[in-house]
Amino acid sequence: MEQSTTTASGPGGRPRPQGGQLAVPCWFMRGGTSRGPFFRAADLPSDVAARDAVLLAAMGSPDPRQIDGLGGAHPLTSKAGIVGPGEREGVDLEFRFAQLQPGSDTVDTTPNCGNMLAAVVPFAIESGLLEPRGDTTTARVLTLNTGLVAEITVRTPEGESGRYVEYDGDTRIDGVPGTAAPVTIGFPDSAGSVCSALLPTGNVRDRVDVPGTGPLDVTCVDNGQPLVIVAAADLGRTGYESAAELNADDELRARVEALRLACGQLMGLGDVTERNYPKMTLVAPPAHGGTISTRSFIPHVCHASIGVLAAVTAATACVLDGSVAHDLAAQVSACDDGASDDGASGDGAPDDGAPGDGAPDDGAPGGGVRVSVEHPSGEFGVELRLDPADPQRVTRSALLRTARLIMAGDVLVPRRPGDLAAPPAAAAPRQGTSPDGAARHDKEQQR
């Protein structure tokens, strides 16, 4: 008779090793156009080195194929999320994103990932960290990587056994097949998430002299993610190439990396050789009726679409007069606060003022502007609310993603990489934040 691999709790509530392996509770989630395992923070070792050993073993790194783990041999499918209850006032959940790389034994927890962020609230409800509170549940999520706070709303209808996360729906996002229920993500204030300023160099445009390339005009901007924006034409490309074409272009990738290293110093980030930021984005005039065309590098591989926070930051650059993106962008359109389509049109742009989306109105007139960011797989809609007194200051950004629970169970790691804390099963789940009662988290406390 075949022995079951179902885990049982050992002494102290810890997962019992199976055949010399350690079973760790795990929920495998798709968030936006990324996917990876999610863990409750209390189920992982508190020691960083031991925690990272678990993540590496779970994903199968540093093997480039990640054949012995859950990783997909690509940066977009080599990610993990760690979630715990909020420990600070006005925060419901704390999220730590981990970027792993095929072929590397490093675990980078310095950048954000807006796509994986879309799966945080569904995961928290599924794992018992958060209790649904109505037909929609909104939670304020602190990203421990950079201190960014996001307000995330998911559908939680009433079922026979209580409220549950709704995954079925009509929302389509480019880069993901099919449709799903919408996940609304709002960022009340994401400027300077890593660099402490929207324009880290103090300029809307800088000229950078790169050996072998010559002087290039760039815009260095951080509205959720540090980004370097450069005109594709200045690098001798159209900006409409496929991701595969750009990934096969070794000469271009070398020039892009040289520019990234130079801009990292310029942005006050130091030597970014081993860091996943700043990301690089090549821009061109829109080709399909959008606002701007982009090709985003993450940082050494061209993204098949574009990351959430890269899209938000690129959209922000489009409204900054004098930026590289602004010079190439089509005119942005005003948002319509009057209707909600839950993103069913597939552009990923939310109605920021739609009933039930949990997004507070910051008072910006007319709902701000909508920026359509074109990418290799389609387009990504971002809504920006602007300060009436300073139209180049973004006070809020919002967008739609989707998420799905793919698997729930235990991941078995081939060796015991450290002592695991007791699972948080006995801890009472937190109520979701009500849309009108969310306390604003002091940005200085986030860092």
Buried (B, 14 or more C-beta within 10 A) or exposed (E): EEEEEEBEEEEEEBBEBBEEBBBBBBBBBBBBBBBBBBBBBBBBBEEEEBBBBBBBBBBBBBBEEBEEBBBBBBBBBBBBBBBBBBEBEBBBBBBBBBBBBBEBEEBBBBBBBBBBBBBBBBBBBBBBBBBBBBEBBBBBBBBBBBBBBBBBBBBBEEEEEEBBBBBEBBBBBBBBEEBBBBBBBBBBBBBBBBBEBBBBBEBBBBEBEBEEBEEBBBBBBBBBBBBBBBBBBBBEBEBBBEBEBBBEBEEBBEBBBBBBBBBBEBBBBEEBEEBBBBBBBBBBBBEEEBBBBBBBBBBBBBBBBBBBBBBBBBBBBBBBEEBBBBBBBBEBEEBEBEEBBBBBEBBBBBBBBBEBBBBBEBEBEEBBBBBBBBBBBBBBBBBBBBBEEEEBBBBBBBBBBBBBBEEBBBBBBEEBBBEBBEBBEEBEBBEBBEBEEBEEBEBEEBE
